[in-house]
Amino acid sequence: MLRAIFMIGLFAMLGLFAVGMVFKLFGGIIGLTFWLVAVALKVCIIGGVLYLGVRIVSPPTAARLRDRWSGSRIQQY
């Protein structure tokens, strides 16, 4: 009887340890994901501001950039 109680306690402790390790691992992954999303958002905002500046200063250059990166128009040679 005492042995069964100790085994249940041991398995409970091992389960708590395993759950703690899983949440630490997922917490790191979630943190890394949010950090990457924040960096991507900053790059998107900076790129948009730069593109807006090029579009105001030189519309033909902005059109060439749009054609180069979007690939929506067919280029004729």
C-alpha positions, 0 to 999 in steps of 0.5 A, spaced: 500 500 500 505 504 501 509 502 495 503 504 491 502 511 494 509 512 493 509 510 486 503 515 484 507 520 488 513 519 483 509 519 477 505 525 479 512 529 480 514 526 473 508 528 470 509 535 473 516 536 471 514 534 464 508 539 463 513 544 466 518 542 460 513 542 455 510 549 457 517 552 457 519 549 450 512 552 447 513 559 451 520 560 447 517 558 441 511 563 442 516 568 444 520 567 438 514 567 433 511 574 436 518 577 435 519 574 428 512 577 427 514 584 430 520 584 426 516 583 419 511 588 421 517 593 422 520 591 415 514 592 412 512 599 415 519 601 413 519 598 406 512 601 405 514 608 407 521 608 402 516 606 397 511 611 398 517 616 398 520 613 391 513 614 388 512 621 390 519 623 388 520 619 382 513 615 379 517 611 373 522 608 378 516 606 383 513 603 377 519 599 375 520 597 382 512 594 382 513 591 375 520 587 378 517 585 384 510 584 383 511 580 376 503 582 374 505 585 368 508 582 362 514 585 360 515 586 352 522 586 349 
